[in-house]
Amino acid sequence: MKKVLPKIAAGFKKVKNKAHSFIHMKEERELEYLGLTPARRKLHNIGVFFLTIPFMLFSLLKKIPLLIGRFFAGIGRFFAGIGRMFKEGDFKTRLSFVIMGFGQFFRRQIGRGIIFLAMEGVFIYYMIGFGFGYLKGLGSLGTEAVTKTLNKYGLEVLTYKDNSLKILLYGVLTIFVIVGFVWTWYINVKQNYTAQKLIEEGVRPKSFKQDVKSLADEQYYKTLLSVPLLGIVVFTVIPIFFMILIAFTNYDYSHLPPEKLFGWVGFENFKTMLSTDISGSSKFAFTFREILVWTMIWALVATFSNYFLGMFIAICINKKGIKFKKVFRTVLVMTIAVPQFVSLLLVSKMFADEGIINSLLQKLSVISDKIGFLSTPTLAKIMVLVINLWVGIPYLMLITTGVLMNIPSDLYESAKIDGASGIKQFTKITLPYMLFVTGPYLLTSFTANINNFNVIYLLTAGAPKTMAYDGGAGQTDLLITWLYSLTVTNNDYKMAAVIGILVFLVIAVISLIVYNLSPAMKNEEDFQ
């Protein structure tokens, strides 16, 4: 024992020394970080964030088995709860497992019973007369599109049978209906079991009148959110789910219902879009990569050029001593008041090869040959970026004007006393404050510019077109305008669905990274 105790003490001392050295190193690193300039701090934060991405992904991968385990454990608890309610329930509760609303009828909850029974009746009617047939056809998406027969006059008659588009759409709808019915059935069983327990304790369950009153009082939030939630499911969730499934089919101009069927092809469309080999599919992949790069350049330049120029104009207009401030704001707001499809179409006509700008420059002998403002690839990209400034700056001017008015004037006065120049005041006070307040807006603006359909389509419609691009894409096309061309012009719905999924993934990754780096993620008291 006398020999063991000194060893234990020495071990504790060693651990303590290591902890002290680690804390000392951490403090030194923190002091080095605080000694950096704000720009270097930001670069350091960005570098640390990207270095931690592999560890974050590894941590996420480690959590996936745990999440899967929790998911199945939740399912197990769900079925265990159902089994317990069936075991402990009386005959009314057990019968409600088969006939929804049965227990409510016998417990004087007539209103609830009628609603649940009606839901079960509508579901059975829907599945027998409509849903089951489409659900059964989801595996093959149809076997025969049309049949040709001759009538008594010898004329050919077409009889339409399977329609892949309807099978997929109504099959998806049926899946959501089944999920909704299962949840309703569970609520029915749970309410029966709860009412049974209340009666056993001598408490009378709520009547239908009390339920209605509750929905208009303490549970009013459920009443208020029910319609928007239903709208989101019907008009957002189901279409997204449908679009994702389209990406795994061969739905294009060669497989257009109702004359033809389309079927499942697995990940073939994703291989075509992302392939890097020298096969025929590589042209589509090349087009996607080129348009993706241009989309990112467009989104970055359009977002930050509008942001900083709009902020600069707002600072100039709000500066003390500037006259006619209202006039300047009114002139800029006029570009917002005029609908974009009117102003942008007019500008596209003005800068066309035969437009008024070329004609005027030729008459003034400034140029001899027409300038391809919107028909030369590089110049067309520059033009759409410049014209987008004219459309976007007024919005930023209005937004930044409101933020600038809220910056305490004491900060500027203190900076002037300390001898700070105008540039120093901008970089140390105005810009950090603006980035802190408008950080979320910058993120949403970047996302909106990735999907900015109006400016590109109304100005150039993706032109100039090139044979090097596949799918009818042009040099100024963004992913969103190319997607439009694929669906409306080329009827290539499968590839358009793939682009939609990839655009979502790109936006989601960039948004998560930028949002985590944004000062707006910090608490307001941490802002300096």
C-alpha positions, 0 to 999 in steps of 0.5 A: 500500500505504501508503494501504491500511494506514491505512484497514484499521487505521481500520476495525479500530478502528471495529469494536473501538469498536462492539464495546466500546459494545455490550458496555457497553450489554449490561452496563448492561442486565444491571445494570438487570435485576439491580436489578429486584425478583423480581416485575419480573424475572419479568414481564420474563422473561415479556415477553421470552419472548413478544416472542421467540416471532415470532423463534422461529417465524421461526427454525423456519420457516427450519429447515423446508426444512433439516429436509425436506432432511435427511429426503430426504437420509436417505431417499436414504442409506437407499436408497443403503445398500440398493443398496450392499449389493445390489451388494457382496453375494454370491448369498446376500445378494442372494437374501435381498432376496426370500426373507427368512432365506435367507442365514442358513440357508446361514451356519448361523444357522438360528434367525434364518433361521426367524424372518425366513422366518416373518415374511415368510410371516405378512406375505404371508398377512396381506396376501393374506387380509386387509390388501390389501382394507382398504388398497385401500378406504382411498381411498373408505372403501367403496362399498356398505353393505348390499344388500336381497334377497328370499328364497324366502319373500318376506322382505327379507334384508339383506346387509352389504358395506362397513363404513367403520369397519372399512376405516379401522381395519384400513387404518391397522393395515395401514399400520403392519404394512407399515412394520414389515415394511419395517423387518424386511426391512431388518434381515434384509438388513443382517444378511446383509450384515454376516455376509457381511463377517465371514466374508470377514474370517475371523470366524464370525457369532453363532449363534442360541444366542449371540443368545438369550444376548445378549438376556438379557445385554448387549442385555437393555434391548431385551428389556425394552423390546420389550413396552412399546414394542409396547403403546405402538404398538398401544394409543396410537400407532395409536388416535391416528393413527385419531382424527386420520383420523376428524377428516377424515371425516363420521362421525356419527349420519347415517353410522353403519356398518354400515347407512351409510357415511362418507367423506372431507370434508377440512378441513370439520370444522375449518372448522365448528369454527373458523368466524367467519361468520354461517352455521349452522356458527357456532353450533358455533364459538361453543360451542367458543370459550365452552367453551374459555374456561371450560376455561382458567379452570377449569384455572388456578383449579383448579390454583393454588387447590389449590396455594396452599391445599394449601401453606398448610395444609401450612405450618400443620400443620407449624408448630412448636407445632401439636398433633395433626398426625397427626390433621389429616393423617389427616382430610384424607387420608380424602377421598383414600381415598374413591373420587371417584365415591362422594363427588362423586355424594353431594355432587351429590345434597346440593346438588341443587335438591331436595337436603338443603342446600336442604331444611335451609336452608328448614327453618331459614328461611334461604331462602324459595326453593330455591337453584340451586347446580348449576342456575344457570350462574354459581353452578354454576361457582363450586360445582364450583371450590369442591368441587374444593378439597375433592378436590384440597387433600389431594394438594397438602398431602401433596406440599408437606409432603414438600418443606417438610421438605427446606427447610434450617431455617438459611435461616429462622433467618438470615431471622429474625436479619435481621428478615424477617417471616413473609410475607417468609420465605414469599415469599423462601424457601418459595415460590421453593423450592416453585416450583422443586421442584414446577414440573413437577408444576404443569404436569402438574396444569394439563394434568390439570385441562384433562382433568378429567372426573370432577369436572365429569361427576359433579357436574353432567354439564355442566349447566345445558344451554342452547340457545345451545350446540350439540352437547349442551354445557352451561354447566359442560362442559369440552372433555373432557366435551363430547367425551364427550357428542358421542361417547356421546350425539350420536354425532358422532365427527367433531367429537369427533375435531376437539376431541381434536386441538385440545385436544392443540394447546392443551395442547402450546402452553401446556405448552411456554410454561410449561415454558420459563418454569419455574424447574425448567428451570434448573440447581439451582446457578442457583437462588436 
